[in-house]
Amino acid sequence: MILVLILVVPMSGALFLGLWGHKRFASAVNILFSLVTFALTLLLAIRVDTQGPLIALDENLFVDSLSSLFLVITGGVAATTSFFSLRYMTIEGEHGHLTPERTRLYLALYQLFVLTMIVVLASNNLGLLWVALEGATLATVLLVGWTRTPAAIKASWKYFILCGVGIAQALFGTILLYFASEKTLGPGGTALLLTHLLTVKTQLEPTVISLAFVFFVVGYGTKVGLVPLHNWLPDAHAEGPTPISAVLSGLLLNVALYAILRVKILADGALHSPMPSDLLMGFGFVSVLLASISMWKRQDIKRLFAYSSIEHMGLATLAFGIGGPLATFAGLLHMTTHSLVKSAIFFAVGHIVQTSGSQKIPSIREIAARTPGLSRALLTGGLAITGLPPFALFASELLIMAEAIKRIPYAVPFLLLALFITFGVLIFRILEMSGGETATPEISPSRSHSRLTFFPIWIHLGMALLLGTFFPAPLYEIYQKAILSLGVSIGG
């Protein structure tokens, strides 16, 4: 019942806000639906942790420790982003950038986006998972082009075309997987049910599975933002509304990588070869290197942090490619903390852009003097996202490097250089924006610094700090169960 409710709440929210999203109370209702969804994900995680995996709707829905972990992350980030959206949309309205129809579209699509993310994570049917990710693409395409400027329309079309091609590749991978499994499981829907596939993964045709996995990685890797499939991501972040940048980096990239990991379990079982791991390590390694280099001359603050997202998803992909319990734990921790920190950074960036009147870095100056609270938040987020202690990204990156030394020692110097470049570029840019002389006037300074502005930022950064200094034993047990769900044995 609780699993069905988690789907019903955002679905009801999308319908309600699609009808009455233009009303003054609509943003508060969006927060209410998001909080209820988050509460249900927490209850579901407790239920799974105490009683084991949950199956519903004729085996089409399945939640274990891995999916419940990401459901909680999705629900939490969606809830805090709804708080940020309230203040963000209010200021946009004050600047004359909103119409009732545009507000209604944004709020309804926001709930629809959350729904599709939940369906992906709770899906036991790989065909349904593909449909949900396609739905997420359609929802976010409209959100990226929400401002209706020529640049936003161009970015949304680029996103639609590239991710459309990617999702088509994933569909072909799904079809190949069905052909490989129906010989063992028989024709019908059960041939795509993950729980059934896991029981016969060693009997699947290796040649077909290897080809299917390549299509899955290319297809879903496009939505992860892995190089060279990443070209849509900087444009989508730069031109879309900032709350959407937060959930794209904090949620969509995670969910797409989650889909790849689910299929990797099957590929590992069928192939008995390092091919799946090597493929992920290759994509991850190249993504880290190119993203760090690409940050060097970025003059748009949102594009800058978009490339940071590519780098961090590359690190997580590399960790899962390395494999083993320690690297897998590091990958899960990295995805968790990146979601928290990067969304917090975009919250701060959104308000800085609104108060500065520009998202071009040369035009953003004196934020330390004009908006000290936002300056502190951005600097703290910058220190966290570059992997400095005591934030949890330091721990995950340290573990990834330690495992990389064992598995791919030749790549470690390049990875360290990439991380050093990222640190230098991000900190230099943040300090550059904090000082200097302002190039544009501050807009509505007195209306931009309420407690609601800082609440979601410091909640996220505080949790990233907590995970880096004190990791609760119950949470560690959940991570261990998630590692086991990925087919990685935790030996003594």
C-alpha positions, 0 to 999 in steps of 0.5 A: 500500500505504501509503495502505491501511495508514493506514486499516487501523491505526486500524480495527484500533485501534478493533476491538482497543480495542472488545474490550479497551479496559477493560484496564489497558494499553488507553491505552498501546495507544491511544498505540501505534496513534496513533503508528503512524498518525502515522508512516504519514502522514509516510511518505505525505507524503514519498512524495507530495512526491517522487513525486506524487499517489497513487491507490488502491482503484479510484480511490476514494482520492486523496492529493495535497500538500493532503490529505497536509498535513492528514493529517500534521496529523491524525496528529500531533494525534491522537498527542499527544492520545492522550498527553494522554488517558493522563494525563487518563483516569488522573486521571479514574479517580482521581476516580471518574469512569470505569468499564471500559465507559466507558473502552473506549467512549472509546478505541474511538471515539477510533480510529474518529474518527481513521479517519473523518478520514483517510478524508475527507482521502484520499477521491477520491469525494465520496460516500465523503467525505460518508459519512466525515464522517457517521461522524465525526459519529456517533463524536463524538456519543457522545464528547460525551455520554460523561460521561452527565450531563444537560448532556452528553446535551443537548449531544450531542443538540444536536450530533447534530441540528444537524450531522445537518441540516447533513450532510443539506444536504451530501448534497443538494449531493452529489446535485446535483453528481452530476446536473451531472457525469453529463451529461459523465462519464456515469452511475456512480461516476466522476461523483463522483470528484474527479480526474475532476471536475477535468478537466471542471470548466469543462463543468459546468452553472453553475446546478446547481453554484452551487446545489450549492456553497451546499448544500455550504457550509451543510452542511459549514459547520455542522461547521466552526462557521461562524456562524450554523451554530455553535450546537452547538460551544460546548456540545460543547466544554463538556460533552465530555471535554477530549481530544475538545475538543482534536480537535474544534477541532484536527481536525474543523473543519479537515477540514470546511473542507477538504471545502468547499475541494475543492468550491470548486475545481469551483465556481470552474471552472464558474461563472467568477464571484466567487460562491463566494469572496464566499460564503466571505468573507461566512461568514468575516467574520460568524463572526469578528465574532460569535465575538469578541463572544460571548467577552465574557461567557463564564464557562466556560473551555471555552466561551470557547476554543470561541468562539475556534475559531469565530473562527479558522475564520472567519479561515481561511474569509475567507482562502480567500474572498479567494483568491490565492496569498498569502491561500491560503497564509495560510489554510493556515498559519492552519489548521495553527497553529490546530490546534497551538495550540488543542489545546495550550490544551485540554490545559492547560485539561483539567488546570487543570479537573481540579486546580481541580474546576471549569471555571467561570472565577470558580471557577478562581483562583491557578493561577499559585501552585498549578500554575505549569507549567500557568499558564505553558502557558495564558498562552503558549497565550493569547499564541499564539492571540491572534496575537502575535509571534513565533508563526505565527498572527501571520504568518497573520493579518498576511497575511490582513489585508494581502490583505483591505486589497486586496480588502475594505478596508471590512471591515478596521476591523471585523476589527481591532476583533474581533481586539482584543476577542479579545485583551483578553478572552482575556488578561484571563481568563487573568490573572484565573484566574492570580491571585485567591483560590481558590474551590474546593480543588485536587484531587490536586495532586501527581498532575497535573504529570508530564512527560507532562502538559506534553510534548504542550503544549510540543511544539505550542506549540514548533512554532507558535513555530518556524513563526513564526520559521523556515519550512523551505524543504521545508515551504514547497514543500509549501505551494506544492504545496497551493496549486496543488492548490486551483487557485490559480496562483502567478505570478511 
